[in-house]
Amino acid sequence: MNYWTQGPDNIYVAAHRGWSAKYPENTMEAFRAAVELGVDQIETDVRVTKDGKLVLIHDAALDRTTDHTGNVIDYTLEELKKVDAGVKKGPEFAGCRIPELYELLELVKDHPTMTLDIELKEYPTEGREELSYDVCGRTIELLEQYGYGDRCVINTFSGKLHEYIFKKYGKKYRQHIYFPFSYLGETTMHPLLYGYCICMFGSPYMAEKSDFDMVRAHGVRPWAGAGVKDAAGVDNAIANGAELITCNNPDDILALLRERGCHR
């Protein structure tokens, strides 16, 4: 199956950390709501626990999104399952939990055209290379176990990790890179050599059309980032030729795209 039919007349909508404007980010509640809404893609973030389990949470620390403090990597999975990941969004979400990666994969298997954007948050900084590469390898292995190797893009803000993936797997897996390229940190290869798609950040949220045209000329598909949240942002993304919009409010973005005949 060809999962990647996005284009100017069918701009995909990716739910950023699930339907995160309405539900607690990176929770099963946010993912389920986004799937039921009819998005084309779920974006999420993978981190590792003290005992090596793959969990979905954006920040290294628990403080912003949960009722606990400290770093994710200092908690075991059993301890993390007692953390409330919803109450800070609102009392009605009390009891939402930090999910494991496999829980999202189980949800998506019942939606055969859904794609995934898997962001690896454990970077190969000095002294953490082995950890980072292990998390990367085990994430890919789990995706393959579910048969999702062709349904996902792999995303990280670490150019070093992107290069590791490319050197180990070639172009077997679609890599999601960032613009400006400085977001990727130090690199030894040009990111357009291995990128499948690129999130076109800029000032404040979108790069110029000339930048979109440049990456497209290199065969890399330009996507718009989570700064798109209203009609002006959608119109800018369409004008620049974005093929996917990652957003926190997928209900609004889907409606706007459909009004403009840009989403099937």
C-alpha positions as CSV (number, residue, x, y, z in Angstrom):
1,M,0.0,0.0,0.0
2,N,1.1,3.5,-0.7
3,Y,0.6,5.5,2.5
4,W,2.2,8.6,1.2
5,T,-0.3,10.3,-1.2
6,Q,0.1,13.8,0.3
7,G,0.5,16.7,-2.1
8,P,-0.9,20.2,-2.8
9,D,-4.4,18.9,-3.4
10,N,-4.3,16.5,-0.5
11,I,-2.4,18.1,2.4
12,Y,-2.0,15.7,5.2
13,V,-2.9,16.6,8.8
14,A,-0.7,15.3,11.6
15,A,-1.9,15.6,15.2
16,H,1.1,17.0,17.2
17,R,1.4,14.8,20.3
18,G,-2.1,13.8,19.5
19,W,-5.0,16.3,19.7
20,S,-3.0,18.3,22.1
21,A,-5.0,21.5,22.0
22,K,-7.9,19.8,23.6
23,Y,-6.5,16.7,25.4
24,P,-3.4,16.1,27.5
25,E,-0.5,15.8,25.1
26,N,1.1,12.4,24.3
27,T,-1.7,10.5,26.1
28,M,-3.9,7.7,24.7
29,E,-6.8,10.1,25.1
30,A,-5.2,12.6,22.8
31,F,-4.2,9.9,20.3
32,R,-7.7,8.2,20.2
33,A,-9.4,11.5,19.8
34,A,-7.1,12.5,16.9
35,V,-7.6,9.1,15.2
36,E,-11.4,9.3,15.5
37,L,-11.3,12.9,14.1
38,G,-9.8,11.5,10.9
39,V,-6.2,12.8,10.9
40,D,-3.7,11.3,8.5
41,Q,-0.9,11.1,11.0
42,I,0.0,10.9,14.7
43,E,3.2,12.7,15.8
44,T,4.7,11.6,19.1
45,D,7.9,11.6,21.2
46,V,9.9,8.5,22.4
47,R,11.9,8.5,25.6
48,V,13.3,5.7,27.8
49,T,12.6,4.8,31.4
50,K,15.2,3.8,34.0
51,D,14.4,0.2,33.3
52,G,14.6,0.6,29.5
53,K,11.0,0.8,28.5
54,L,10.0,3.0,25.5
55,V,7.4,5.7,26.6
56,L,5.7,8.6,24.9
57,I,6.5,12.0,26.5
58,H,8.0,15.1,25.0
59,D,10.1,16.7,27.8
60,A,13.0,15.1,29.6
61,A,11.4,16.2,32.8
62,L,8.0,15.4,34.2
63,D,7.3,18.8,35.7
64,R,5.5,20.6,32.8
65,T,2.9,18.0,31.9
66,T,2.5,15.8,35.0
67,D,1.9,16.0,38.8
68,H,5.5,14.7,39.4
69,T,8.9,16.2,39.2
70,G,12.3,14.9,38.0
71,N,13.5,13.2,34.8
72,V,11.7,10.5,33.0
73,I,14.9,8.4,32.8
74,D,15.1,8.3,36.6
75,Y,11.8,6.5,36.9
76,T,11.0,2.9,36.3
77,L,8.0,2.1,34.1
78,E,6.0,0.9,37.2
79,E,6.7,4.3,38.9
80,L,5.8,6.3,35.8
81,K,2.5,4.5,35.5
82,K,1.5,6.1,38.8
83,V,2.2,9.6,37.4
84,D,-0.8,11.7,36.4
85,A,-0.3,13.0,32.9
86,G,-3.7,14.7,32.6
87,V,-4.5,16.7,35.6
88,K,-2.4,19.7,34.6
89,K,-4.6,20.0,31.4
90,G,-7.7,20.1,33.5
91,P,-9.4,18.3,36.4
92,E,-11.5,16.4,33.9
93,F,-8.4,14.6,32.6
94,A,-7.1,13.5,36.0
95,G,-5.9,9.9,35.8
96,C,-4.5,10.0,32.2
97,R,-1.2,8.1,32.1
98,I,2.1,8.2,30.2
99,P,1.7,5.5,27.5
100,E,4.3,3.1,26.2
101,L,5.1,3.1,22.5
102,Y,3.4,-0.2,21.9
103,E,0.1,1.2,23.1
104,L,0.0,3.7,20.3
105,L,1.0,1.0,17.8
106,E,-1.8,-1.2,19.0
107,L,-4.3,1.7,18.5
108,V,-3.1,2.5,15.0
109,K,-3.2,-1.1,13.8
110,D,-7.0,-0.8,13.5
111,H,-6.6,2.2,11.2
112,P,-4.7,0.8,8.2
113,T,-4.0,4.0,6.4
114,M,-2.8,6.0,9.4
115,T,0.8,7.1,9.3
116,L,3.2,7.9,12.2
117,D,5.8,10.5,12.9
118,I,8.1,9.1,15.6
119,E,10.4,11.6,17.2
120,L,13.4,10.2,19.0
121,K,14.2,12.4,22.0
122,E,17.2,10.5,23.5
123,Y,20.1,12.3,21.7
124,P,23.6,10.9,21.3
125,T,25.3,13.6,23.3
126,E,28.7,12.8,24.9
127,G,28.4,9.8,27.2
128,R,24.9,8.9,26.0
129,E,25.6,7.6,22.5
130,E,25.0,4.0,23.4
131,L,21.7,4.8,25.1
132,S,20.6,6.9,22.1
133,Y,21.4,4.3,19.5
134,D,19.9,1.5,21.6
135,V,16.6,3.4,21.9
136,C,16.7,4.2,18.2
137,G,17.3,0.5,17.3
138,R,14.6,-0.8,19.6
139,T,12.1,1.7,18.4
140,I,12.7,0.7,14.8
141,E,12.5,-3.0,15.8
142,L,9.1,-2.5,17.5
143,L,7.8,-0.6,14.5
144,E,8.9,-3.5,12.2
145,Q,7.2,-6.0,14.5
146,Y,4.0,-4.2,13.9
147,G,4.7,-3.9,10.2
148,Y,4.9,-0.1,10.3
149,G,8.3,0.4,8.7
150,D,6.7,1.9,5.6
151,R,4.0,3.8,7.5
152,C,6.3,6.0,9.6
153,V,8.8,8.8,9.4
154,I,11.6,9.0,12.0
155,N,12.2,12.4,13.4
156,T,14.9,13.9,15.7
157,F,16.5,17.2,16.3
158,S,19.9,15.5,16.4
159,G,21.8,15.5,13.1
160,K,24.2,13.0,14.6
161,L,21.4,10.6,15.2
162,H,20.0,11.1,11.7
163,E,23.4,10.3,10.2
164,Y,23.6,7.2,12.4
165,I,20.2,6.0,11.0
166,F,21.2,6.7,7.4
167,K,24.6,5.0,7.7
168,K,23.0,1.9,9.4
169,Y,19.8,1.6,7.3
170,G,20.3,3.7,4.2
171,K,17.0,5.1,3.0
172,K,15.0,2.1,4.3
173,Y,13.3,4.4,6.7
174,R,11.9,7.9,5.9
175,Q,13.7,10.5,7.9
176,H,12.0,13.8,8.9
177,I,14.5,16.6,9.2
178,Y,14.2,20.3,10.0
179,F,14.8,23.7,8.5
180,P,16.8,25.8,9.1
181,F,19.3,23.0,9.3
182,S,20.9,24.7,12.3
183,Y,18.1,23.0,14.3
184,L,19.9,19.7,13.8
185,G,23.1,20.8,15.5
186,E,26.5,19.7,14.3
187,T,26.3,17.6,11.1
188,T,28.9,15.9,8.9
189,M,26.5,15.3,6.0
190,H,24.1,17.6,4.3
191,P,20.6,16.7,5.7
192,L,19.0,16.9,2.2
193,L,21.0,13.8,1.3
194,Y,19.0,11.6,3.5
195,G,15.8,13.6,4.3
196,Y,12.5,12.4,3.1
197,C,10.5,15.3,4.4
198,I,11.4,18.5,6.2
199,C,9.6,20.7,8.7
200,M,9.9,24.2,7.4
201,F,10.3,26.3,10.5
202,G,11.2,30.0,10.1
203,S,10.5,33.3,11.6
204,P,8.1,33.2,13.3
205,Y,6.7,29.9,12.1
206,M,7.2,29.4,8.4
207,A,10.1,29.6,6.0
208,E,10.0,31.5,2.7
209,K,8.5,30.0,-0.5
210,S,12.0,30.1,-2.0
211,D,13.2,27.8,0.8
212,F,10.2,25.4,0.1
213,D,11.2,25.4,-3.6
214,M,14.8,24.7,-2.8
215,V,14.2,21.6,-0.7
216,R,11.6,20.4,-3.1
217,A,14.2,20.7,-5.9
218,H,16.3,18.3,-3.9
219,G,13.5,15.7,-3.8
220,V,12.6,16.4,-0.1
221,R,8.9,16.9,0.7
222,P,8.2,20.2,2.5
223,W,5.9,20.1,5.6
224,A,4.6,22.8,7.8
225,G,5.2,22.8,11.5
226,A,3.0,23.1,14.6
227,G,3.0,26.9,14.4
228,V,0.1,26.6,11.9
229,K,-3.1,27.1,13.9
230,D,-5.5,29.3,11.9
231,A,-6.7,30.3,8.5
232,A,-3.7,32.6,7.9
233,G,-1.3,29.9,8.7
234,V,-3.1,27.4,6.5
235,D,-3.2,29.8,3.6
236,N,0.5,30.4,4.0
237,A,1.2,26.7,4.0
238,I,-0.9,26.2,0.9
239,A,0.8,29.1,-0.9
240,N,4.3,27.8,-0.1
241,G,3.4,24.3,-1.2
242,A,3.4,22.4,2.1
243,E,2.3,18.8,1.7
244,L,1.5,18.2,5.4
245,I,0.6,20.4,8.4
246,T,1.5,19.3,11.9
247,C,-0.8,20.9,14.3
248,N,-2.2,21.0,17.9
249,N,-5.8,21.7,16.7
250,P,-6.4,19.2,13.9
251,D,-10.2,19.8,14.0
252,D,-9.7,23.4,12.9
253,I,-7.0,22.6,10.4
254,L,-8.9,19.7,8.8
255,A,-11.9,22.0,8.4
256,L,-9.9,24.8,6.9
257,L,-8.2,22.5,4.4
258,R,-11.5,20.9,3.4
259,E,-13.0,24.3,2.8
260,R,-10.2,25.0,0.4
261,G,-10.4,21.7,-1.4
262,C,-7.0,20.6,-0.1
263,H,-7.9,17.5,1.9
264,R,-9.6,14.4,0.7
